[in-house]
């Protein structure tokens, strides 16, 4: 039976049914590999139509909570964040405001991880990073398309965090690149000063080579400044979210803050 008071909290009946199915799976103590009840049984237990059940199950399969084995049924599956991440760029409304939120998260993550691992970089890391910058520089000299820069730029940033041993971070950087690629196509974003863009990357690598976490974060702020300014200029009138990035606040290893 549908709880009307609870239903009012959701945007649609479909969203309500999805949440009810998630609760049902958790409260029934289903484990990965367990077979779910049939659509008819779920219809009877949750008190909603079979059509609503079927559509909700499709969504749960899309986000990786369940899987379907043809001719057998639907099963609970192990949580896999990769499926969620792969759908993220296409789940977000592709507007400037949402891009800012993604951009801000990316900045904060990269700033923290790069200082956490500053002592782990070795001469081979520096060589590989400089090699990627040389490739970026070649693209710039050949007047490459912006989308080509986005792809190689993403590879550079993934390489920056090789020592993090955090696959989620690397996957998130790739997701950010996909979102940026989509917005580049939709909003015609172009790097204004490509020579400065290359130099900023060299300065980041140099700061890492010096093992200076504060200088490295400063270089990251400088690197992200152009994209930040582009977002500010394209935000809807009255939006002021972007004013705080960088803000003079730096994360030190150990969790202390200094400005």
ROLUM-950988 format. One record per residue (C-alpha): residue in one letter; residue number from 1; z, y, x. Coordinates in steps of 0.05 Angstrom, whole numbers, padded with zeros to 5 digits. Layout:
N
@residu A; num NUM; z Z; y Y; x X;
...
// end
This chain:
259
@residu X; num 1; z 00000; y 00000; x 00000;
@residu X; num 2; z -00020; y 00068; x 00027;
@residu X; num 3; z 00037; y 00115; x 00041;
@residu X; num 4; z 00011; y 00182; x 00014;
@residu X; num 5; z 00062; y 00223; x 00053;
@residu X; num 6; z 00041; y 00190; x 00118;
@residu X; num 7; z -00033; y 00195; x 00100;
@residu X; num 8; z -00027; y 00271; x 00095;
@residu X; num 9; z -00011; y 00273; x 00170;
@residu X; num 10; z -00081; y 00248; x 00187;
@residu X; num 11; z -00148; y 00282; x 00184;
@residu X; num 12; z -00181; y 00225; x 00146;
@residu X; num 13; z -00168; y 00157; x 00115;
@residu X; num 14; z -00206; y 00126; x 00173;
@residu X; num 15; z -00158; y 00156; x 00224;
@residu X; num 16; z -00099; y 00133; x 00182;
@residu X; num 17; z -00125; y 00061; x 00179;
@residu X; num 18; z -00137; y 00060; x 00254;
@residu X; num 19; z -00064; y 00080; x 00267;
@residu X; num 20; z -00039; y 00030; x 00216;
@residu X; num 21; z -00078; y -00025; x 00252;
@residu X; num 22; z -00049; y -00004; x 00319;
@residu X; num 23; z 00021; y -00006; x 00291;
@residu X; num 24; z 00008; y -00073; x 00259;
@residu X; num 25; z -00014; y -00103; x 00325;
@residu X; num 26; z 00047; y -00075; x 00362;
@residu X; num 27; z 00098; y -00093; x 00309;
@residu X; num 28; z 00070; y -00163; x 00301;
@residu X; num 29; z 00080; y -00173; x 00376;
@residu X; num 30; z 00008; y -00193; x 00388;
@residu X; num 31; z -00009; y -00206; x 00460;
@residu X; num 32; z -00074; y -00204; x 00498;
@residu X; num 33; z -00116; y -00264; x 00476;
@residu X; num 34; z -00084; y -00271; x 00408;
@residu X; num 35; z -00130; y -00279; x 00348;
@residu X; num 36; z -00124; y -00224; x 00296;
@residu X; num 37; z -00122; y -00239; x 00221;
@residu X; num 38; z -00187; y -00236; x 00183;
@residu X; num 39; z -00211; y -00173; x 00149;
@residu X; num 40; z -00190; y -00201; x 00082;
@residu X; num 41; z -00120; y -00216; x 00107;
@residu X; num 42; z -00114; y -00147; x 00138;
@residu X; num 43; z -00138; y -00117; x 00073;
@residu X; num 44; z -00082; y -00152; x 00036;
@residu X; num 45; z -00028; y -00135; x 00087;
@residu X; num 46; z -00046; y -00061; x 00097;
@residu X; num 47; z -00068; y -00046; x 00025;
@residu X; num 48; z -00134; y -00013; x 00043;
@residu X; num 49; z -00206; y -00032; x 00029;
@residu X; num 50; z -00242; y -00083; x 00072;
@residu X; num 51; z -00295; y -00030; x 00089;
@residu X; num 52; z -00241; y 00016; x 00117;
@residu X; num 53; z -00212; y -00042; x 00156;
@residu X; num 54; z -00279; y -00061; x 00185;
@residu X; num 55; z -00295; y 00010; x 00208;
@residu X; num 56; z -00226; y 00018; x 00239;
@residu X; num 57; z -00234; y -00048; x 00276;
@residu X; num 58; z -00300; y -00023; x 00305;
@residu X; num 59; z -00265; y 00038; x 00332;
@residu X; num 60; z -00209; y -00004; x 00363;
@residu X; num 61; z -00262; y -00047; x 00396;
@residu X; num 62; z -00298; y 00015; x 00423;
@residu X; num 63; z -00234; y 00040; x 00456;
@residu X; num 64; z -00219; y -00028; x 00485;
@residu X; num 65; z -00159; y -00050; x 00445;
@residu X; num 66; z -00193; y -00111; x 00415;
@residu X; num 67; z -00256; y -00153; x 00428;
@residu X; num 68; z -00300; y -00194; x 00382;
@residu X; num 69; z -00323; y -00265; x 00397;
@residu X; num 70; z -00382; y -00281; x 00353;
@residu X; num 71; z -00368; y -00338; x 00306;
@residu X; num 72; z -00294; y -00340; x 00325;
@residu X; num 73; z -00261; y -00274; x 00307;
@residu X; num 74; z -00228; y -00213; x 00337;
@residu X; num 75; z -00177; y -00217; x 00393;
@residu X; num 76; z -00127; y -00170; x 00425;
@residu X; num 77; z -00149; y -00154; x 00495;
@residu X; num 78; z -00114; y -00130; x 00558;
@residu X; num 79; z -00111; y -00054; x 00562;
@residu X; num 80; z -00169; y -00028; x 00603;
@residu X; num 81; z -00168; y 00047; x 00616;
@residu X; num 82; z -00239; y 00044; x 00643;
@residu X; num 83; z -00267; y 00035; x 00573;
@residu X; num 84; z -00228; y 00095; x 00549;
@residu X; num 85; z -00251; y 00138; x 00607;
@residu X; num 86; z -00324; y 00118; x 00598;
@residu X; num 87; z -00322; y 00143; x 00527;
@residu X; num 88; z -00284; y 00207; x 00544;
@residu X; num 89; z -00344; y 00251; x 00564;
@residu X; num 90; z -00378; y 00235; x 00499;
@residu X; num 91; z -00316; y 00241; x 00456;
@residu X; num 92; z -00302; y 00312; x 00477;
@residu X; num 93; z -00336; y 00369; x 00440;
@residu X; num 94; z -00380; y 00398; x 00494;
@residu X; num 95; z -00359; y 00471; x 00492;
@residu X; num 96; z -00331; y 00518; x 00545;
@residu X; num 97; z -00260; y 00515; x 00519;
@residu X; num 98; z -00255; y 00440; x 00526;
@residu X; num 99; z -00288; y 00443; x 00594;
@residu X; num 100; z -00234; y 00491; x 00617;
@residu X; num 101; z -00179; y 00442; x 00596;
@residu X; num 102; z -00214; y 00386; x 00635;
@residu X; num 103; z -00225; y 00432; x 00694;
@residu X; num 104; z -00152; y 00453; x 00696;
@residu X; num 105; z -00128; y 00380; x 00696;
@residu X; num 106; z -00177; y 00364; x 00752;
@residu X; num 107; z -00153; y 00422; x 00794;
@residu X; num 108; z -00080; y 00403; x 00787;
@residu X; num 109; z -00092; y 00329; x 00802;
@residu X; num 110; z -00134; y 00343; x 00864;
@residu X; num 111; z -00085; y 00396; x 00890;
@residu X; num 112; z -00027; y 00347; x 00886;
@residu X; num 113; z -00061; y 00286; x 00914;
@residu X; num 114; z -00094; y 00321; x 00973;
@residu X; num 115; z -00026; y 00345; x 00998;
@residu X; num 116; z 00008; y 00279; x 00985;
@residu X; num 117; z -00041; y 00243; x 01031;
@residu X; num 118; z -00053; y 00298; x 01082;
@residu X; num 119; z -00024; y 00256; x 01139;
@residu X; num 120; z -00068; y 00195; x 01124;
@residu X; num 121; z -00135; y 00226; x 01142;
@residu X; num 122; z -00164; y 00202; x 01208;
@residu X; num 123; z -00223; y 00222; x 01252;
@residu X; num 124; z -00269; y 00173; x 01215;
@residu X; num 125; z -00250; y 00205; x 01148;
@residu X; num 126; z -00267; y 00274; x 01176;
@residu X; num 127; z -00333; y 00249; x 01203;
@residu X; num 128; z -00353; y 00218; x 01136;
@residu X; num 129; z -00333; y 00280; x 01097;
@residu X; num 130; z -00373; y 00325; x 01144;
@residu X; num 131; z -00432; y 00277; x 01137;
@residu X; num 132; z -00430; y 00286; x 01061;
@residu X; num 133; z -00427; y 00362; x 01071;
@residu X; num 134; z -00489; y 00357; x 01115;
@residu X; num 135; z -00524; y 00320; x 01059;
@residu X; num 136; z -00503; y 00374; x 01010;
@residu X; num 137; z -00529; y 00427; x 01058;
@residu X; num 138; z -00596; y 00391; x 01062;
@residu X; num 139; z -00601; y 00392; x 00986;
@residu X; num 140; z -00587; y 00466; x 00987;
@residu X; num 141; z -00640; y 00479; x 01040;
@residu X; num 142; z -00690; y 00440; x 00999;
@residu X; num 143; z -00672; y 00480; x 00936;
@residu X; num 144; z -00650; y 00417; x 00900;
@residu X; num 145; z -00635; y 00416; x 00826;
@residu X; num 146; z -00564; y 00432; x 00805;
@residu X; num 147; z -00554; y 00362; x 00776;
@residu X; num 148; z -00568; y 00332; x 00845;
@residu X; num 149; z -00514; y 00376; x 00874;
@residu X; num 150; z -00465; y 00354; x 00820;
@residu X; num 151; z -00475; y 00280; x 00837;
@residu X; num 152; z -00466; y 00288; x 00912;
@residu X; num 153; z -00409; y 00337; x 00902;
@residu X; num 154; z -00374; y 00284; x 00860;
@residu X; num 155; z -00383; y 00234; x 00916;
@residu X; num 156; z -00351; y 00283; x 00965;
@residu X; num 157; z -00290; y 00293; x 00922;
@residu X; num 158; z -00282; y 00218; x 00910;
@residu X; num 159; z -00283; y 00209; x 00986;
@residu X; num 160; z -00229; y 00262; x 00993;
@residu X; num 161; z -00181; y 00216; x 00956;
@residu X; num 162; z -00198; y 00150; x 00988;
@residu X; num 163; z -00127; y 00144; x 01014;
@residu X; num 164; z -00095; y 00156; x 00947;
@residu X; num 165; z -00105; y 00083; x 00929;
@residu X; num 166; z -00107; y 00108; x 00857;
@residu X; num 167; z -00168; y 00082; x 00821;
@residu X; num 168; z -00152; y 00122; x 00759;
@residu X; num 169; z -00157; y 00187; x 00799;
@residu X; num 170; z -00225; y 00167; x 00827;
@residu X; num 171; z -00250; y 00147; x 00758;
@residu X; num 172; z -00225; y 00214; x 00729;
@residu X; num 173; z -00264; y 00253; x 00782;
@residu X; num 174; z -00326; y 00214; x 00762;
@residu X; num 175; z -00313; y 00230; x 00690;
@residu X; num 176; z -00304; y 00304; x 00706;
@residu X; num 177; z -00372; y 00301; x 00741;
@residu X; num 178; z -00404; y 00271; x 00679;
@residu X; num 179; z -00375; y 00325; x 00635;
@residu X; num 180; z -00398; y 00379; x 00685;
@residu X; num 181; z -00467; y 00347; x 00687;
@residu X; num 182; z -00471; y 00350; x 00611;
@residu X; num 183; z -00448; y 00422; x 00609;
@residu X; num 184; z -00496; y 00441; x 00665;
@residu X; num 185; z -00553; y 00415; x 00623;
@residu X; num 186; z -00528; y 00449; x 00559;
@residu X; num 187; z -00505; y 00516; x 00587;
@residu X; num 188; z -00551; y 00522; x 00648;
@residu X; num 189; z -00494; y 00530; x 00697;
@residu X; num 190; z -00519; y 00544; x 00768;
@residu X; num 191; z -00480; y 00552; x 00832;
@residu X; num 192; z -00489; y 00626; x 00849;
@residu X; num 193; z -00479; y 00625; x 00924;
@residu X; num 194; z -00499; y 00557; x 00951;
@residu X; num 195; z -00487; y 00576; x 01023;
@residu X; num 196; z -00416; y 00596; x 01006;
@residu X; num 197; z -00409; y 00531; x 00967;
@residu X; num 198; z -00425; y 00492; x 01031;
@residu X; num 199; z -00379; y 00533; x 01074;
@residu X; num 200; z -00321; y 00523; x 01025;
@residu X; num 201; z -00327; y 00448; x 01034;
@residu X; num 202; z -00326; y 00455; x 01109;
@residu X; num 203; z -00263; y 00498; x 01105;
@residu X; num 204; z -00229; y 00445; x 01061;
@residu X; num 205; z -00245; y 00391; x 01113;
@residu X; num 206; z -00222; y 00436; x 01170;
@residu X; num 207; z -00155; y 00449; x 01135;
@residu X; num 208; z -00147; y 00373; x 01125;
@residu X; num 209; z -00162; y 00363; x 01199;
@residu X; num 210; z -00107; y 00412; x 01215;
@residu X; num 211; z -00060; y 00372; x 01168;
@residu X; num 212; z -00040; y 00437; x 01134;
@residu X; num 213; z -00025; y 00422; x 01060;
@residu X; num 214; z -00016; y 00495; x 01039;
@residu X; num 215; z -00081; y 00517; x 01073;
@residu X; num 216; z -00117; y 00458; x 01042;
@residu X; num 217; z -00094; y 00477; x 00972;
@residu X; num 218; z -00115; y 00549; x 00985;
@residu X; num 219; z -00184; y 00524; x 01004;
@residu X; num 220; z -00187; y 00484; x 00940;
@residu X; num 221; z -00170; y 00546; x 00899;
@residu X; num 222; z -00226; y 00584; x 00935;
@residu X; num 223; z -00274; y 00526; x 00923;
@residu X; num 224; z -00259; y 00523; x 00848;
@residu X; num 225; z -00260; y 00599; x 00839;
@residu X; num 226; z -00333; y 00605; x 00822;
@residu X; num 227; z -00330; y 00552; x 00767;
@residu X; num 228; z -00266; y 00585; x 00741;
@residu X; num 229; z -00300; y 00652; x 00737;
@residu X; num 230; z -00360; y 00621; x 00702;
@residu X; num 231; z -00314; y 00591; x 00650;
@residu X; num 232; z -00277; y 00658; x 00641;
@residu X; num 233; z -00343; y 00694; x 00630;
@residu X; num 234; z -00365; y 00644; x 00578;
@residu X; num 235; z -00301; y 00635; x 00541;
@residu X; num 236; z -00298; y 00662; x 00470;
@residu X; num 237; z -00270; y 00732; x 00463;
@residu X; num 238; z -00194; y 00732; x 00461;
@residu X; num 239; z -00185; y 00667; x 00501;
@residu X; num 240; z -00140; y 00677; x 00562;
@residu X; num 241; z -00124; y 00606; x 00584;
@residu X; num 242; z -00158; y 00613; x 00651;
@residu X; num 243; z -00115; y 00668; x 00680;
@residu X; num 244; z -00062; y 00622; x 00708;
@residu X; num 245; z -00100; y 00574; x 00754;
@residu X; num 246; z -00078; y 00581; x 00826;
@residu X; num 247; z -00027; y 00632; x 00803;
@residu X; num 248; z 00004; y 00637; x 00873;
@residu X; num 249; z 00041; y 00572; x 00861;
@residu X; num 250; z 00033; y 00515; x 00911;
@residu X; num 251; z 00058; y 00443; x 00909;
@residu X; num 252; z 00094; y 00420; x 00971;
@residu X; num 253; z 00103; y 00347; x 00989;
@residu X; num 254; z 00170; y 00327; x 00963;
@residu X; num 255; z 00162; y 00365; x 00898;
@residu X; num 256; z 00188; y 00434; x 00919;
@residu X; num 257; z 00150; y 00496; x 00897;
@residu X; num 258; z 00135; y 00556; x 00938;
@residu X; num 259; z 00090; y 00616; x 00927;
// end
